[in-house]
Amino acid sequence: MQVLILTSLLIAAAPALAQGAWTRQAPIPTGYDLYAVSQVSANEIWAAGGDGILVHTTDLGRSWELKQLATNSLSALFFLDGTRGWAAGNGFFHTTDGGETWAKDNDWGSIYDLFFIDAQRGWACGNGGVTYRTTNGGTSWSWSAVGTLTTLSSIWFAGPEQGWTVDIDGRIYHSTDGGQGWTPQLEANGYLSTLQFFDAQEGWAIGGDTFLHTTNGGLIWSPASVPAGTWSHGARFADPLNGISVGEYGNVTRTTDGGQTWTTVSAIGTGPRLWDVESWSPSRSVYGGEVGALALTRSGGAQWKSIQSGGTGVAHGLDAVDALHAWAASDQGEVLRTANGGAHWARVPVAGFDNYGRIEDLDFLDPWLGWAVGRHEFFGGGVGRIVRSTNGGRTWQVQHTVPDAYMEGVEALDSQTAIALGQIPLGPRFMLRTANGGQTWDDVSPSMAVFMDTDFVDASTGWVVGGLIYKTTNGGQTWTQQFAPDELLYSVSFGDALHGWAVGWGPTLLRTTDGGATWTPQSAGAATNVFFDVEAVGPDVAWIAGGNGFVARTTDGGASWQPESLPGVAGGPLEALRFLDAEHGWAGGLGIWRREAPGGLAAADR
C-alpha cells in the first residue's frame, strides 16, 4: 500500500490519449564500464569505456555529453589540457579542439594506457608486451616490444628519455632512450596495473595488494604495507604525499603521508569494480568503474559523491510516495533513491547484500519508512533477506534472513505491519507477516503456491498472486483462494476495492470488477510473451509493462490499451512501474524512465 503525498490526484486521462513525454533518468551518463577517467579542470571531466564511448561534463556531472568513437571498448584516455587529448582501445584517436572532433589515427590495439609529456611526444602500451610512441601528437605511431608477450597495463615517462612500463604479472621495465628499447628492472610476482613517477627518481608501481615505491629511478623498489582486503586496479598521487587507490568491488584506499600508511575508505563489496582514478589537486579527484560508476571527492578521497545518476543493474521494483521521493530495487545489492523527482538517482549499498546481491522489491509507507527484500548471493548458495529503512532509504538494517530463499515481494501496510513473499527452490514457498515493525515474522502462507506479488487497498484488504490468487480482509492474517490462473502471475494491482488487474506469463492479463470474485482475460495486443508489472491508478485506468520494452495504458477498464515508446529502451524488458496518477510516473528495467503528461508537469511538481 502506497500513501501518496500529493496536492491533487489526476485519474482521468486526456481524451486524445497523446503519447506522454518519457525521459531516461538512469543510468546517466552511461551504463557501460568506464575504464579511464581524466579531470581536465576543476569542473571538467572525461571518461572512456565500453562500446567505444566517451562521456564529458563541464559542470561536475550536472549535464553530460556522449560521443561514440568506436564499436569496441576504449581503455585509455589522456588529456594534456582542455583542448588536446587522446583516447585508445582498438585504435588511437586524438582531439585538438577540446573533444568537439576526434581523428582516428589507426586501428592498432589493444591499448590499455596512454601518457604524454607535451603536445607532440607520447607513449602507449597494451597487449602482446608492446609499447607505442609518437612524436607528432598521435598522427603516427611506432612500436617496440619489451621482451614479453604479457599484457602491459601502464606506462609513464619522467622526460623524453626516461620511462617505465609494467605488465599484469608484476614485471617492471625501464627505458632510457624514449621507449625504443626496454630493460627488465624488477619481477614482483604480483599483479601491477598502475605506474606513476614524480620525477626521474621517485615513483610508484601499484596493483592488487602490491604497492611498490622507488626513490632511485627503480634500482630498488620497496613494498608498502596496505590494509588487509586492499585490491587496486587504479591509483593516482596528486603530489608525493597525497594518493588514492581504487579497485575491486568498490575498494578505495588513501594516503596523506607519501604512502607510509594507507587507510581503507571503502572496503571490497561496497560497490562495483573501480578501474581508474585521476587527481586534479590534493583535494579533488574523480574515479570511474564498472557499470558506469563515477564519483568525485573534494576531501582528498575521504568522502566521495556519485556523479552518476542511477545504477546499471535492472530495476526490479519501483515505489514512490510523491512526485519527488522515489526508490528502485536494483542489482549489485543496491537501492536507488531520489528526492528530486529523478533528476538524480543515488546508489545506496544495502546492508546484508554485496555486489553479488539483488534487491527484488521494495515498498515505502511515507518518505522515511520502507522495507525491501532480495537475495544475497555467495559462492555455492545464497540467502533471502528482509531489510528496513527509517531514513528514506539512506541506510538499511537487516531484519530477517531465510537460508537458500529467493525473496520476491514486500508490502507495507502500516508502521508496524508488512508482508514479505519468498520461496526456496525445490522447497517451501512462504508468506511472512510482521505486526511489530519487523522484530518477528510469522508464516501466514495459505498454501504451497508460489507467491510473487501482493497489493493492498488499505491496511485490511489485499491480494496476493503467483501460482494462485488469494484475498485477505484482515491485514494478511488469513487468506482465501479466489482464482487459479493458467500461467504464473507476476504482479497484481487494484485501483479500489473492486477494480483490479493481474498480469504474468503468457502474456496473461486478467481483470476483475468485483474484488476478485471473478477474473476476465483481456488482450493488450502486445508483442511479448510476458507482463512483469501492472499499476492501477483508478477503477478504469492502469499501466502494464513487460518484455521487449512493452509499456501500455488503458483508460477504459482494459477494453483498449495504448502502447507507448520509451527512448533508449532497445527492446529490453521493463520489470517495474510506479505511477502517481494516469499521466505521471516511472518505468524501470535496464534503466529508469519518467513520464510526464504531454505538455505539462504533475500537479505535485508545480
N, C-alpha and C positions, 0 to 999 in steps of 0.2 A: 504494500500500500504506500503510495507516494503522497505526501501532503504538499500541495503546490502553493507556494507563496507568490501570488500573482495579484496585480491590481485589477485584472479582468481576465476572463477565460472565454476565448472565442471558439465556439463549437462549429457553427455553420461555415461551410466552405464558400468561397466566391463562386457565383453561379457558373462562370465560364470555366472554372477548374483550370486556370492557367498554370503552367509549369512554374514552380517556385524557384527562387534563387538559391542553389546549392553551392556552398563554398567548402573547399577542403581545408580543414583546420589542423590536421595531424596526419602523418608526420611532416613537419616543416623545419628545415628546408628539404630534407630528403629522408628516405628510409634505407638508402644504400649505406654500406660500410664506408667510413671516411678514414683513409689510411694516412693522410698527410694534411697538416694544417700550417698556415703561415699568417702571422699577425703583422700587417704592413704598417699600421699606425695604432694609436690608442683606441680607435673606433672601427678600423677596417680589418676584416678577417677573410681569408680564403681557405677553402678546404677542398680536397680532391679525393675521389673514391670510386666505388663500383659503378659499372656501366659507363665509364668514361666521363663522369660528371664533375663539374666544378661548381661549388656554391660560394657566394660572395655577399658580404654585408658591409655597409659603410656606417651602420648605426648600431653596432653590437647586437645584431640579431633581431632588431625590431622589424626589419624588412630584408628580403633575400632576393638575389638574382641567381638563376641556374643556367649553366651552359653545359652542353654535351660535346666534348671534343673527340670522343672515340666510342667504339662499341665495347671495348674491353676496359678493365679497371685502370685507373690512374693511381699509381702507388707512391709517386714522388712529386714534391712541389717546393719551389724555392722562389721567393721574391727578394730582389735586391733593394728595391724601393717601391714607391707607389705606382711606377709606370712599367718597370722591367721585371718580368717574371718568366719562369719555366715550369713546365709540367711534363711528366713522363710516366709511361707504363709500358705498353707495347707500342712504342713510338715516342719521339721527342716533339714537344711543342714549345713555342715561345711567344711572348707578347711584348710590345714596346709602347703600348698605349693604355696601360692600366687594366688590361683584360678585356677591353672593348672588342678586340680582334685577336685571334691566335693563329699563328702559322704552324703548319705541320712540317717538321724538318725531315723526318724519315720514319720508317716502320720498325726500327730496331727495338729489341726488348728481350726479356722483361726487365724493366728498370725499377729499382727499389729506393734509390736515394739520389739526390742532386745537391751540388754545392758550388757556389760562385764566389769569387773574391772581388770581381768587378764586372762591368757590363760585357766584357769580352771573354774572360777566362773562367771556365767552369769544368766540373767533373761529374761523373755519374758512375753508378755500379749496379750490378744485378746478377741474373742467372749465369751459370756457367763459369763463375770465377773471373768475370771480365769487368774491367773498368773502361770508362769512356772519357774523352776530354775534347774541349772545344776552345778555340782562340778567336772566334768571331761571333760570339754571342749566341751560339747554338745553331747557326745556319748550317754548319757542317761539323761532324764529329769523327774522331779516330778512336781506335780502341787498343787495349793492351790486356793480356792475360796475366794474372798474378801467380799462377802455378798450381791452382786447384780448380776443380770443377764445382766446388760447393758454392752455393748462393752467397754473394756478397750483400750485406744488409745495410751498410752505412759507409760514408766516405767524407773526409774533411781535410782541408788544406790550410796550413798556417801561413802560407805565402805562395808565390808562383812555383816554388820548387818542392817544399816540404809538405808531404801529405801522408795520410794513413787511411786504410780501409780494413774492415773486419768481415768475417763470414759467420754464418749462423752456427758453426761448430766451434766457435771460440778462437779462431786464429786471427792474429793481428799482423798486417803487412805495412811496410813503410816504403815511401818513395822519396828520393832526393833529386829527381830530375823532372818534376812536373807531371808524374804519372805515366811516363813512358816505360819505366821499369820498376819492379817491386821486389822487396826483400822480406822474408818472414822475420817477424820480430818477437812474437810470443804465441804459444799454443796453450790456451787457457783451459781447454777441455770443458767448455761450457757454452751455453747459448749467448751470443752477443748480437745486439740489434742496433746499438747507437754509439756514435763517436762524436766527441766534441773537444776542440783544443782552444785554449785562450791565447796561446802564443806558440812558438816553436818548441817550448819546453813542457808546459803543463796542459794536461788533458785527461779525459775520462773515456773509458770503454765500458759500456753497460749493456746488460741483457739478462733476463731471468733474475736469479738471485746473485749473479756475478757482477760486482761493481769494482772496477779497476781504475786506479789513479796513478798517473805518472807526473813527475816534476823534472824529468831529464830527457824529454823527447822520446820516451818509450823504451829507453835502455832498461829501465826497471819499472814494472807495473806492480803496485801494491794493492791487495784486496781491501775493500772497505766492508765493515760489518753493517748488515741491514737487518731490519726486523724479520722475525720468522713469518713466513707467508708472503714475502715480497716476491713478485714476479713481474719484471719490467719488459715492456715492448717498445717504449719510447722514453726518452729523458732529455732534459734541457736545463742548462745553467744560464741564468740571466747575467751572472757575473761569477767570479771564482768562489763566492760564498754561498749564493742562493741557487739551489737546484731543485727540480721536480722530476719525479719518475711516475709514469703511468703504465698500467699493464693489465694483467689477467683479471677478467670479470670485475672491473671497477677498481682494481687496486691502485691507490695513489700514495706515494711517499714523498717526503720533502726533507731538505737540509737547509740550514741557515748558517752553518759553520764550515763551509767548504768540504762537506762530505765526511767530517769526523763522526757525526751522528746523523742518522736518518730516522724520521718519525712516520709511522703509518697514519695517513689521513682517512683513507677508505680501504677496508680490507677486501680481499678476494671474496666474491659472491655478492657484493653490494651493487653491481651494475654490469653493463655489457663490457666486453673487452675494449680496452683503450689502446690505440695504436700509435698515437703521436701527441706530443706537447711542444709548444713553442712559446717563447717569452718575449714580451715587448719591453719589460722592465722588471726589476726585482719584485715588484708587487703584482704586475699584470701578466697573466699567461692564459693560453687557451689550449684545450685538448680536444681531440676528435677520436672516434672509435666506431665500434660495431653498431649496426642498425642506426646509423646517422647520429650517434651521440655527439653532442657539442656542449662544452661548458667553459666558462671563464672564471678567473679568480682575480680579485683586486687586493688580496691579502697574502700574496706570496705562496699560494697553494693551501693555506689553512682552511679556507672555505671556498666552495665552488657554486656557481649559479648556472643552471642549464640555459642555453640559448637555443636549444631545440624544442619545438613545441610537439609534445606527444612522443610516445614510444612507437616502435615499428612492429611490434607483435600484433596479433589480431585482437581487436576489441570484441571480446566475447559477450560483454554485457554493458549496458549503459543505464545511468539514472540521473535525474535532475530534479531539484526541488523548486527552482525558479529559473528565470532566463539567464542568470549569472552563474549559479552554482550547479556544476555537473561533474560526473565521475564516469570512468570507464574501467572495466575489468580487463586486464591485458596479460600477455605473455611476459616472460622474463621476471615473473614474480612481482609484477608492478600493478599499482592502481594509478591511473591518470586522473588528475583533478584540475578543474578550472574554477576560478572565482570571477572571471570577466567574460563569461559567455562563450569561452572557447578561443578567444584571441590568443591565449597561451594555455597549453596543457602541460602541467608539471608532472614529471615522472617520480612516483613515490615507491621505493622498495618496501615491500610488506613484510613485517616480522613473521618468521616461520617459513618463509619462502626465500630461495635464492634465484640465481639467474635461470635455473632449470625449471622453476615453478611456473604455474599457470593459474591466474585468478579467473574463475569461470563466471562469477555473477556477484553483484552487489546491490544493496538497497539502502537508501538513506531515508530516515524519518523526517529530518529537518537539515539545515545546513551544517549541523555538527555531528549528529548521531547516526551511525550507519554500521552495517555488517557486510562482510564479504566472505566468499567461500572459494576454494580451489584445491589444487593438488600440488604438493611439494614432491618433486621427483629426486631420486638419488639412485646411484648405481645398484641395479638389482631390484628396485622397488619404488615405493612412494607411499605417502600418507595424505589423507584428506584433512583439510583444516578449515575451521571457522574462526574468523578474526573480527575484531570490533574496533571502531574508531569513535572517539568522543570529541575530536577536534577538527572535524570536517575532512578527514582523510589525510591529514598531515602525517600522523603516525597511527600504527595499528598494534593491537595486542592479541596474541593467540588466546582463544577461549576454549577450543575443543579440538582434539585430534582423533581421527579414526584410522587405524592402520589399514593400509592397502586400498583405501577408498578413493573414489572419484566423487568430489562434491559438485553438484550440478546447479543448484539454485538456492536462493535465500530471499526471504520476505520479512520486512519489519512491520509488526502490527501496532506496537506502541513502544514506549521507552523501555519496557521490561520484556515484551513478548516478541519472539521471532520464530520463523520456521526455516529449517535448512534441509535440503534434499541431497541424497547421495546413493552410491551403490558400490559394492565390491565385486569385481569381475568373478564370475562363477561362484558368487557368494550372495549374501543378503542385500536387498535393496531397502533403504530406510528413509524415514521422515522423522527429523528430530525437532523438538519444540522446547523453547525455554520460556519461562514465565518470571525469571528473576534476573534479567539483564545478561544472561549468558553464563551465570555461575554454574548452573547444571542444565543438562539437556536430557529430555525424556523421548524415547522412541514411541511415536504415535502412528506408526505405519499401519494402514488398514489392510494391506495385503503384501505379497511379494512382487507386485507390479513394479516396473521401472518408473521412477518419478523424475521428471525433467524440469518442470516449471510450476510456479504457483502464483496466483493473483488474488488479492482481497479487495473488496469494495469498501469495507470498513473493518473494524477490529474483530468482528464476529464472522462475517460471511466471506468465504473464499473457495477457490477451486484449485485442484492440482491435476496436471496431465502428464502423460508418459505413455505407458502401455494401456492405461485405462484413464477415465475421467472420474474424479471424485469431488464431492462438495462437502463443506463444513459450514455449520451455522453457530458453532460455539468456539470460534477462535482457533480451530485446528486440533481440539482435544479429541474429537471423533470425526469420522468421515463416512460418507455414504456414496457407494458407486452409482454413477449416472449413465455411463456410456462406455462401450468397448469399440474403439476405432479399429479400422483395418490396418493402419500403419502407426508407427511410433510418432507421438506428438512431441514437439519441442517447446511450444510456447502457448500460453493462454492469456487472454486479457479481456476484461469486462468494462464497458462504458458506464453501466449502472447495474443494479442488482438483477436485471432481467436480460440485458443485451450484451452478448459477448462473442468472441471468436476463439478458435483453437486451430493451430497450424502444425504441420510436420512433414514427414517423408511422403513422397508420392508424386507430386506435391498434394498434401491434404490441407483443405481449407474448410472448416466447419463453422456454422453459425447457429446461435441459439437466441431465442427471443422470450424464453420462459424460465430463465435462471438455470438452464442446463438440463431441464427435464427432457427436452428433445434437442437433437442437433441435426442440422441440414447441411449437406455438402454444397459448396459453392465452387465456382471456377474463376480464376483471375486471368486466364489466358497467358500464363507465364511460361517462358522458355527456360524452365528449370525443373528439376525433379525434387526440390526440397524448399520448404519455407522454414527459416530458422526463428523468426520472431514476428509477433503481431502486437500492435499497440492500438487499443481502442481509446478514443478521446471523446466519446459520446455514444448515445444509443445507435446512431447510424453512421458514424464517422470512425474510420480505422485506417491504419497503415500496416502493410506487410512487407517483409524483406526475406530474401533467400539467395540461392545460388545464382551464378552468372551476373552478379551485380544488380539483381532484380529488386526494385522497390516500387510500391504502388499504393494508391489511396482510393478509398471508397467514401462517398458522402451520401449514399442511398442504401445503406444497410447491406452492402455487398452485391446488390443487383448488377453493378458495374464497377470495374476497377480501372483507374487511370495510371499506367506506368509513368515513372519519371526517370530522368537520366542524371547521374552524378559525374562530375568532372574527374577524370583520372581513375575511375574505379576499375577499369581494364578487365571487366568480366570476373573479378574475384568475388568470393562470397560476402554477403552482408549478413552478419550474425546478430546485430543488436539495433534496436530502435528505442528512442525516448522522445515523445512529443508532449509539448506543453498545451497545445490546442491543435486545431485542424491544420494550421499552417506552419507552425514553428516548432522545430525540434532537431534531433540529431540522428544520424545513422552511422553504424560502425562496422568495420570489417578490417581489411588491411589498410586502415586509415580511419579518420573520423571526419564526417561532413556535417555541416549545419545548414538547415533550410530556413529561409525567410519567405514571407509572403511576397508575391510579385509586387514590387514597388513599395514595400513598407517593412517596418520593424514590428516585432511583437510589442504589445502594449506595455509589458514589463520592461522593455528596453528603452522606451521613450523617456 
